[in-house]
């Protein structure tokens, strides 16, 4: 398996010429500064994190009962030292508030760096991803006292944060949560309950772990309106171990080195917690954290897809098999037309996803400065980035295995790990079906499609130079018109939501590639520019045509299918 090497040229091109750091007011991040940041991040990703990826997959994280009766997790060999090196380099602090020790860099600059961690070693990258969401939630909703107590150490990486939502009976339906929080009259609460699928809920990287936990107050309303958010640290300010423990680790298809924990709170009376935000507004607070994570999960899809693409290209260049159809000696398989088509299609999807994710990050930066139109755009793009980029990762990692042939189906080559690791992405932080419903019901129908309309106007401007994109946009407009007519039929809307999001993702990805192709010559590298233009055309030829077929799926009458009895299934 070849070493991971970050696609710095494409990252820098996007930052300078497509999504443009200058448009978010960061003229200080000039070409030299971008080079320095990406180069140093690339060294850590390629030289430290990447080599640990296979070991982490093979050994994984392990659990045992400690001397105090609490569950202890030991991470895979080398991971703790790598985390220390990551923190010492200041990488955990990149996008955060300088008031609490952050570097104050924009999210647009942070995304390429994050992509490197996730591509090199997704199991490792999950820890800072969840910590990032915890910082965001506390920054937006925590009191001044909570910010002072937790933000500096979470930002430095001295401590890490988690997100505790899911329970055995309550997955995506948070209205079913049973965890409780009882006020003690001194500003603290006793939290009790069990949470499952908690990423890095226990580990050996840091001296403390700060859990953000959803729970109900005794007099809380039913459903999601009665959920509050609490900060529950592993260790209290006086050094006392809190009443919480990891009782087991999940045995998973992939991301073996990322400890996925079952956490028990309050087995001995209650874990001490502190309210974050207002009572019964926990879901609002948690969505700040979750929306941050959803964009990052979409970026994970781009990252693991690029890692698989790199492996496939390396193998295709090295593997000699078959002769050219026009005659001659045995050649490397990369010379065969179908292999070249497959690799170029993989590359095109990865580059479309990367550009789309970075575009969302640029709007996130603008929104953080109070730009309401930018906030509407990032709200609209979030479910698209999360769902389309992670579905894309399934396709690209699948093809990476296929390029390897039988060698891809065995673990020794390593490409099977990317396929397995990627499979979680369409599931966590809200399944892609939920993302599709979010897009249709919350991001389109709620405001009569204003955000969608604004985005399509921008795409129409980009499409002026591309008849294929113009045609796909017309198909999308037809689908939008159909959905608008279903406004009073929520079942029909839900039936069409997934294929509709796929349409939006394909058009969005194509638009970003057409936009990139139009300015490719500005890179100053004729070879890079030529490849960028070919990659764009491959996406238009091999991927964008799916939009027409998806239009049929979106506009099909669902009554026959929805009327079929459950027993018939």
C-alpha positions, -999 to 999 in steps of 0.1 A, spaced: 0 0 0 15 34 -10 20 62 15 -8 88 16 2 121 0 -22 150 4 -34 166 -29 -19 199 -20 -20 213 -55 -58 209 -58 -63 221 -22 -43 253 -28 -59 259 -62 -94 258 -46 -84 281 -18 -68 307 -41 -89 306 -72 -123 289 -66 -136 292 -31 -111 320 -25 -99 329 10 -97 365 -1 -135 366 -4 -139 359 33 -116 388 42 -83 369 48 -58 386 26 -32 377 52 -34 341 41 -13 346 10 2 319 -12 32 315 10 12 311 41 -11 286 25 19 266 13 34 266 48 2 254 65 -6 227 40 30 215 38 34 211 76 0 194 79 9 171 51 40 160 69 21 150 100 -6 133 79 17 114 55 46 106 78 29 101 112 -8 93 109 -8 74 76 16 47 87 -6 40 118 -37 34 97 -32 -3 90 -20 -10 125 -50 7 140 -73 -14 118 -56 -47 127 -51 -41 165 -79 -17 172 -88 -1 206 -91 -25 236 -112 -23 267 -107 -37 302 -119 -30 338 -95 -9 357 -84 -11 393 -112 14 403 -138 -8 386 -142 16 357 -139 7 321 -105 17 306 -97 19 269 -62 16 254 -58 29 219 -38 12 192 0 13 193 14 47 183 -19 66 184 -14 83 218 20 95 207 6 107 174 -21 126 192 5 144 214 25 153 183 -7 166 167 -15 188 197 21 200 201 19 212 165 -11 234 174 -33 216 149 -62 211 173 -65 249 177 -66 259 140 -102 272 135 -110 284 171 -113 316 190 -79 332 199 -95 343 232 -92 307 244 -60 298 227 -73 292 192 -54 302 160 -85 320 146 -80 306 111 -111 304 89 -130 271 84 -121 273 48 -84 270 57 -92 244 83 -110 220 59 -80 210 38 -61 203 70 -90 182 84 -92 164 51 -56 153 56 -62 138 90 -93 119 78 -76 106 46 -44 95 64 -62 79 93 -99 83 97 -100 64 131 -76 90 145 -94 119 128 -126 111 145 -114 123 179 -106 159 168 -138 159 147 -160 153 178 -139 176 199 -144 203 173 -182 200 176 -180 202 214 -160 234 212 -186 248 188 -215 240 211 -199 254 242 -188 285 223 -223 292 211 -244 281 241 -222 278 272 -221 304 300 -190 325 305 -181 302 334 -184 271 313 -164 287 285 -136 297 310 -136 262 325 -135 241 293 -127 259 261 -90 265 265 -82 229 273 -105 215 246 -90 239 220 -55 230 229 -63 193 229 -53 188 265 -89 175 269 -112 161 243 -150 163 239 -177 139 229 -214 140 218 -238 117 237 -271 114 220 -280 79 211 -295 54 235 -305 17 229 -341 27 223 -335 61 208 -314 64 177 -324 91 153 -357 96 172 -344 117 201 -380 121 214 -375 87 229 -345 97 251 -347 84 287 -316 98 303 -324 120 333 -309 151 349 -320 160 384 -312 196 397 -293 197 430 -301 233 439 -264 244 436 -263 248 399 -253 212 393 -274 183 381 -272 145 387 -272 128 353 -281 92 348 -287 69 318 -270 49 292 -256 62 259 -244 40 230 -222 45 199 -202 73 217 -170 79 196 -140 83 218 -162 82 249 -131 67 267 -95 66 256 -59 72 268 -50 103 249 -58 129 276 -63 134 313 -99 143 310 -128 138 286 -157 162 285 -190 146 276 -219 167 262 -250 147 272 -286 150 262 -310 143 291 -344 152 305 -352 173 336 -379 158 360 -406 182 348 -396 183 312 -422 183 284 -426 151 263 -408 147 231 -378 167 218 -391 199 235 -381 184 268 -344 177 261 -316 197 278 -278 196 272 -253 190 300 -216 191 303 -205 160 322 -167 157 327 -149 124 334 -130 142 362 -145 170 382 -126 202 390 -113 189 423 -99 158 405 -126 134 417 -137 108 392 -172 114 381 -199 87 382 -196 76 346 -178 48 329 -174 30 296 -189 -4 300 -180 -19 266 -166 -12 231 -185 -20 199 -171 -45 174 -174 -28 141 -171 -33 103 -145 -6 101 -128 23 120 -114 -3 144 -89 21 160 -117 46 170 -132 34 203 -170 34 199 -182 32 235 -213 23 255 -213 49 283 -231 45 316 -239 76 336 -250 76 373 -246 40 383 -238 52 419 -263 79 423 -257 103 394 -229 119 374 -224 156 382 -233 177 352 -236 214 343 -264 228 321 -252 241 287 -277 266 273 -312 269 285 -334 242 301 -353 222 275 -334 237 246 -308 210 244 -317 199 209 -311 234 197 -277 234 214 -268 199 201 -277 208 165 -250 235 166 -226 206 173 -242 182 149 -243 206 119 -207 213 124 -201 175 125 -222 169 94 -201 191 72 -170 174 86 -185 140 79 -190 150 43 -154 160 42 -145 126 56 -162 111 26 -140 132 3 -109 122 23 -114 85 24 -124 85 -13 -92 103 -22 -72 79 -2 -88 50 -20 -83 67 -54 -46 72 -46 -42 35 -38 -61 25 -70 -39 46 -92 -7 32 -76 -19 -3 -81 -30 2 -116 4 17 -126 22 -13 -110 0 -42 -120 8 -56 -154 -20 -76 -170 -33 -79 -206 -22 -65 -239 -35 -34 -257 -66 -41 -279 -45 -28 -308 -18 -53 -301 16 -52 -284 32 -64 -252 17 -68 -218 10 -34 -202 1 -20 -168 -36 -21 -164 -38 17 -162 -33 17 -199 -66 -1 -205 -95 22 -215 -120 9 -189 -94 12 -161 -86 47 -172 -123 56 -174 -129 42 -139 -99 61 -124 -109 94 -140 -145 90 -129 -132 83 -93 -110 114 -95 -138 136 -109 -161 126 -81 -135 132 -54 -126 167 -68 -163 176 -71 -169 166 -35 -138 185 -23 -148 217 -41 -183 214 -27 -172 209 9 -148 238 7 -175 259 -8 -197 252 22 -168 261 45 -164 295 28 -201 302 34 -197 291 70 -170 317 75 -192 344 60 -221 333 82 -200 336 113 -195 372 105 -233 378 105 -241 373 68 -277 360 68 -276 350 32 -245 330 37 -261 313 67 -290 303 45 -266 289 19 -246 268 44 -278 255 59 -289 244 24 -255 229 16 -250 210 48 -273 180 41 -260 179 5 -224 179 15 -230 153 42 -251 129 21 -237 133 -14 -201 132 -4 -205 102 18 -225 83 -8 -198 93 -33 -172 77 -10 -191 44 -12 -189 45 -50 -152 54 -51 -140 30 -24 -160 3 -42 -142 10 -75 -109 11 -57 -115 -25 -46 -126 -34 -81 -94 -19 -97 -74 -42 -74 -94 -72 -86 -90 -102 -63 -61 -85 -45 -86 -59 -33 -108 -85 -17 -80 -96 7 -69 -75 36 -32 -75 29 -34 -48 2 -52 -24 26 -78 -11 1 -105 -32 17 -100 -11 49 -110 21 30 -142 3 18 -150 -8 53 -142 24 70 -162 45 45 -194 25 52 -202 43 84 -202 77 68 -238 76 53 -250 64 87 -237 85 115 -246 121 123 -280 114 108 -285 89 81 -285 101 45 -322 95 44 -326 119 73 -304 144 54 -326 141 24 -357 148 45 -339 177 61 -332 192 27 -367 188 14 -388 196 45 -366 221 64 -343 236 39 -367 239 9 -404 237 19 -401 258 51 -390 290 32 -408 282 0 -375 272 -16 -358 306 -13 -324 292 -5 -327 266 -33 -338 293 -57 -308 315 -49 -284 286 -53 -299 276 -86 -295 312 -99 -258 310 -91 -256 276 -108 -273 290 -139 -246 316 -141 -219 290 -140 -238 268 -165 -237 294 -192 -205 278 -205 -218 242 -202 -247 228 -222 -246 196 -202 -249 215 -169 -277 236 -184 -296 205 -193 -292 190 -158 -303 222 -142 -335 221 -163 -341 186 -150 -336 198 -115 -360 227 -119 -386 202 -132 -381 181 -101 -384 211 -79 -416 221 -95 -430 186 -89 -420 186 -53 -436 220 -48 -469 205 -60 -466 179 -33 -464 204 -5 -495 189 12 -485 153 8 -456 146 32 -454 109 24 -449 116 -13 -423 142 -5 -404 118 17 -406 91 -10 -388 114 -34 -364 130 -10 -333 107 -15 -332 108 -53 -338 145 -51 -308 151 -29 -287 130 -52 -298 153 -81 -288 183 -61 -255 168 -52 -247 159 -88 -256 193 -101 -237 210 -73 -206 189 -79 -208 196 -116 -211 233 -110 -181 233 -88 -160 215 -114 -172 238 -143 -163 268 -121 -129 252 -114 -123 244 -150 -130 280 -160 -102 294 -139 -78 264 -141 -53 284 -162 -49 308 -132 -30 280 -114 0 288 -136 6 251 -142 -4 240 -177 -4 203 -169 -26 208 -138 -50 230 -158 -53 205 -186 -60 177 -162 -85 198 -143 -104 205 -175 -104 168 -185 -116 158 -151 -145 182 -153 -155 168 -187 -154 133 -174 -178 142 -146 -201 158 -171 -200 127 -193 -199 99 -168 -218 112 -137 -241 142 -146 -262 121 -169 -277 104 -138 -297 135 -132 -320 127 -160 -328 93 -146 -332 106 -111 -358 131 -125 -380 101 -133 -375 87 -98 -384 120 -82 -415 127 -103 -429 92 -103 -462 87 -86 -455 70 -53 -491 59 -46 -487 23 -59 -455 17 -40 -467 33 -8 -499 14 -10 -482 -19 -9 -488 -37 24 -459 -42 48 -465 -79 47 -459 -79 9 -424 -66 16 
